[in-house]
Amino acid sequence: MEWSVLSVPEAMAENVRKIFGSDLGISFTGIAGPSPMEEKEVGTVFVSLADGSQTKTIGITSSKKS
């Protein structure tokens, strides 16, 4: 399997659910830098939620520039 910035948090959430035998699994990860990855900005955070039948991921990017 080839990993991507979206497949990693999805796999994390799915495995959290399986390992703990829970109904839901959640994971958080992001792009720390120093360079963007796969056209995703540094500082983007990904949140994944898995429920056994589907896994959804959202990316959150701050509009604030330092």
N, C-alpha and C positions, 0 to 999 in steps of 0.2 A: 504494500500500500504506500502510495506517495502522500505525505502529509502536507497540509496547507494551513494557512492562518484560520480557516473556518473548520477544517476537519479535526484539528487538535482539540478545541474546546468541546466540540460535539462528542468526540470519543471520550473525553474526560467525564462529561455529564452522564453518558450512557454507562460508563464503568462505575461511577459513583453509585448509580442506582442499582446496578447488578451486585456490586461488592457488599453493599449495606442492606440489600434486600428491601429497598424502599420503593414507594410508588413513584417518586420523583428524584431526579438527580440534577444538580446544578453545578456549573463551573464558571470560573472567571479567568481570563488571561488577556494579554494585550501585547502591543508593539512597544517595546521599551526603547528601541533605537540602538545605535545613533542614526540609522537610516531607515526609510520606509521599507516595508516588505509587501510584495505582491500588490503594489499600488495603494497600500493602506498607510495612512499617516502615522508617524510616531505619536504615541499617546492614545491611540485608539484602543478601547477596551471591548472585549467580546464576552458576552454572557450567553451561555447555552443552558437550555432546560430540556430534559429528556423524561418522557413518561411511559416508555415501553412500546408505544405505537408510533411515536414520532419524536423528532428532536428539532428544536427551533433555536436559532442563533441570531442575536442582534449585535451590531457594532455601534459603539457610542464614541463619538469624536468631539472633543472640546473645541469650541470656537475661539477660546482664549489662546493667544500666542505669547510666549515668554520672550 
